[in-house]
Amino acid sequence: MPGPLDGIRIVDLSVALTGPLAAGMLVDQGAECIKVEQAPIGDVVRWLGSSVAGVSAMFQVANRGKRSVVLDLQQKEGRAILDDLIAQADVLVQNFRPGVAERLGITYAEVTTVNQDIVYADLTGFGPDGPYSHRRVYDTVIQAHSGLAASQTGTNDDHPKFLKQLACDKVTAYTACQAITAALFARERGFGGQHIELSMLDACIAFLFVDGADHEIILDGDHSGPQSVAANNTPLAFDGGFAAIAVPADDEFHGLARALNVDSSDPDVATVRDRSRNRDKSMAVHREVRENATRISIDEGSERMDANQVPFGIVRAVHEVPSDPQVVANDLFTTFDHPAAGRVRHHRVPARFHGSPTAFRDPAAPTLGQHSDEVVAETGRGDRIEELRTAGVIG
């Protein structure tokens, strides 16, 4: 059994990252997915960043194990093939801009005439209505509108900063994956298929407001501090490296002080409540910790913090991560030969299912239209492949 979602079939009409990654995580957990692409370039992410033969790093991660079929949905026969695929599917994922699904005739109402039990994931940038609903959206647009970019400012720096990754795309994908799974569970309980609407804006605001918008939640509280408890997080600088620390608990705070030879016996910093009331004294301890850290090596600092049970992490460069001892012990990465892209390193499914273990259908992301012939043949058109290709219906 290739995972807990074995037997679930997905039609993925989405591009870029939100929809493809959401569907890709379901594939990682055992679902089968047919990715419908448009000629001549397919999903634009194929060509972004490090890319070989139309398989980029991001495309590989979001689309491994899927089958790719190229269909011209403007042609009647292309739509008929899509309808046949939808009729056999459990889930449809699309992230068209508002209006595109209507033009193509692939709205939820129209799709349910073909398959009334389908779970239809409708992913947008700003939502289906409102003053911005018509706008094209990419990750940084939502980082800006959601407050995420502004939340990266510091005490003496009011310039917004974008996270150097597609955070809003990924957050939306994870939210969509969970929502789709919940809808499938509801269907098993007799509620039938359903329409899921999810905007990147909503997903990212919900993500930010967990810990980054204190003043907007506790409206009558003390707003003299920052919006986020993590606002002032900066790594400790040791000789030869950096380490991140988090010491909210009393034993952790005092353990850090011991590790760096700082006196924290003042009763005004004894407990988290005391430190909250006496922030100046608490910050004085932290300043001395930082000063002392610069005088010892990163290895010695790690040993001291570990001995005092201080939560810490060495700041790793991305290229160092696969060889980190804990990552190796977790058996997270493997390398395989992609038939088009060459050597590829990829991570396993993060969640390990012991009752229904996962196994990749295929670790490789598909090349454009790699499975067009076999997918179209499965709709009963195997004897018309060349005719359909000549007419531009498939590619």
Residue pairs with C-beta under 8 A, 6 or more apart in sequence:
1 30
1 356
1 357
1 359
2 30
2 358
2 359
2 360
2 361
3 28
3 29
3 30
3 31
3 349
3 353
3 356
3 357
3 358
3 359
4 29
4 30
4 353
4 355
4 356
4 358
5 26
5 29
5 30
5 31
5 181
5 184
6 30
6 31
6 356
7 30
8 26
8 30
8 31
8 32
8 90
8 91
8 184
9 31
9 32
9 33
9 34
9 88
9 89
9 90
9 91
10 23
10 26
10 27
10 31
10 32
10 33
10 34
10 89
10 90
10 91
10 92
10 93
11 33
11 34
11 36
11 82
11 85
11 86
11 89
11 91
11 92
11 93
12 19
12 20
12 23
12 33
12 34
12 35
12 36
12 66
12 93
13 19
13 36
13 92
13 93
13 94
13 96
13 106
14 20
14 22
14 23
14 93
14 94
14 95
14 123
15 43
15 44
15 45
15 95
16 43
16 44
16 45
16 95
16 138
16 169
17 45
17 58
17 62
17 139
17 166
17 169
17 170
17 173
18 95
18 123
18 169
18 172
18 173
18 176
18 200
19 93
19 94
19 95
19 121
19 123
19 173
19 176
20 35
20 43
20 45
20 59
20 62
20 63
20 173
21 61
21 62
21 169
21 170
21 173
21 174
21 177
22 93
22 121
22 123
22 172
22 173
22 174
22 176
22 177
22 180
23 31
23 33
23 35
23 66
23 91
23 93
24 33
24 61
24 62
24 63
24 64
24 65
24 66
25 173
25 174
25 177
26 33
26 91
26 177
26 180
26 181
27 33
27 64
27 65
27 66
27 361
28 64
28 65
28 349
28 358
28 360
29 349
29 351
29 353
29 358
30 356
30 358
31 90
31 91
32 67
32 361
33 65
33 66
33 67
34 66
34 67
34 68
34 69
34 85
34 89
34 371
34 375
35 43
35 63
35 66
35 67
35 68
35 69
35 366
36 69
36 70
36 71
36 73
36 82
36 85
37 43
37 68
37 69
37 70
37 71
37 368
37 369
38 70
38 71
38 72
38 73
39 70
39 72
39 369
39 392
39 395
40 395
41 47
41 54
41 368
42 54
42 68
42 70
42 368
42 369
43 59
43 63
45 56
45 58
45 59
45 62
46 54
46 55
46 56
46 59
46 368
47 54
47 56
48 56
48 58
48 59
49 56
49 57
49 58
50 56
50 57
51 57
51 59
52 340
52 341
52 342
53 340
53 341
53 367
54 340
54 367
54 368
55 338
55 340
55 341
55 364
55 365
55 367
59 365
60 338
60 341
60 344
60 346
60 364
60 365
61 346
61 365
62 173
62 365
63 365
63 366
64 346
64 360
64 362
64 363
64 364
64 365
65 360
65 361
65 362
65 363
65 364
65 365
66 365
66 366
67 366
67 370
67 371
67 374
67 375
68 366
68 367
68 368
68 369
68 370
68 371
68 372
69 369
69 371
69 372
69 375
69 376
69 394
70 368
70 369
70 372
70 394
70 395
71 78
71 81
71 82
71 372
71 393
71 394
71 395
72 78
72 392
72 393
72 394
72 395
73 79
73 82
73 104
73 106
75 391
75 392
75 393
77 388
77 391
77 393
78 393
78 394
79 104
79 105
81 376
81 379
81 381
81 393
81 394
82 106
83 114
84 379
84 380
85 375
85 379
86 92
86 111
86 114
86 115
86 118
87 114
87 115
88 115
89 115
89 118
90 117
90 118
90 119
90 184
91 118
91 119
91 120
91 121
91 180
91 184
92 111
92 118
92 119
92 120
92 121
93 121
93 123
93 176
93 180
94 101
94 106
94 120
94 121
94 122
94 123
95 123
95 124
96 104
96 106
97 124
97 125
97 134
97 136
98 124
98 128
98 133
98 134
99 134
101 107
101 122
108 120
108 122
108 195
111 118
111 120
112 118
112 120
112 193
115 193
116 192
116 193
117 187
117 192
117 193
118 193
119 180
119 183
119 184
119 187
119 193
119 194
119 196
120 193
120 194
120 195
120 196
121 176
121 179
121 180
121 196
121 198
122 128
122 195
122 196
122 197
122 198
123 172
123 176
123 198
123 199
123 200
124 133
124 137
124 197
124 198
124 199
124 200
125 132
125 135
125 136
125 137
125 141
125 142
125 199
125 200
125 201
126 132
126 133
126 135
126 137
126 145
126 199
126 200
126 201
127 133
127 197
127 199
127 201
127 202
128 197
128 199
132 145
135 141
137 200
139 166
139 167
139 168
139 169
139 200
140 149
140 162
142 148
142 168
142 200
142 201
142 204
143 149
143 162
143 163
143 167
143 168
143 204
144 150
144 160
144 162
145 201
146 168
146 201
146 204
146 205
146 207
146 208
147 205
147 208
147 212
147 213
148 163
148 167
148 168
148 204
148 207
148 208
148 212
149 160
149 161
149 162
149 163
150 160
151 208
151 212
151 213
151 227
151 228
152 160
152 161
152 162
152 163
153 159
153 160
153 161
154 231
154 232
155 226
155 232
167 204
168 200
168 203
168 204
169 200
171 203
171 204
171 207
172 198
172 199
172 200
172 203
172 204
175 198
175 203
175 206
176 196
176 198
176 203
179 196
179 198
180 196
183 193
183 194
183 196
186 194
187 193
187 194
209 216
209 217
211 228
211 229
211 230
212 227
212 228
212 230
213 227
213 228
214 221
214 223
214 225
214 226
214 227
214 228
214 229
215 221
215 223
215 227
216 227
226 232
233 244
233 246
235 242
235 243
235 244
235 245
235 315
236 242
236 243
236 244
236 245
236 289
236 290
236 293
236 301
236 312
237 290
237 293
237 294
238 293
238 294
238 296
238 297
238 298
238 300
238 301
239 294
239 295
239 296
239 297
239 298
240 297
240 298
240 299
241 298
241 314
241 315
242 298
242 314
242 315
243 298
243 301
243 302
243 305
243 312
243 313
243 314
243 315
244 312
244 313
244 315
245 256
245 305
245 310
245 311
245 312
246 252
246 311
246 312
247 253
247 255
247 256
247 310
247 311
248 272
249 272
250 270
250 271
250 272
251 309
252 309
252 310
252 311
253 264
253 269
253 272
253 275
253 285
254 264
255 305
255 308
255 309
255 310
256 262
256 289
256 305
256 308
256 310
257 263
257 264
257 285
257 289
258 264
258 308
259 301
259 304
259 305
259 307
259 308
259 310
260 288
260 289
260 292
260 293
260 301
260 304
261 292
262 285
262 288
262 289
262 292
264 285
266 281
267 274
268 274
268 275
268 277
268 278
268 281
269 275
269 278
269 281
269 282
269 285
275 281
275 282
276 282
293 301
296 304
298 314
302 312
302 314
305 312
306 312
316 324
321 327
322 328
322 332
322 333
322 345
327 333
331 348
332 347
332 348
333 345
333 346
333 347
333 348
334 345
334 346
334 348
334 363
335 343
335 344
335 345
335 346
336 343
336 344
336 346
336 363
336 364
337 343
337 344
338 344
338 364
338 365
339 364
339 367
340 367
341 364
344 363
344 364
346 363
348 358
349 358
352 358
368 395
369 394
369 395
372 389
372 394
372 395
373 385
373 394
376 382
376 385
376 388
376 394
377 385
381 388
385 394
388 394
389 395
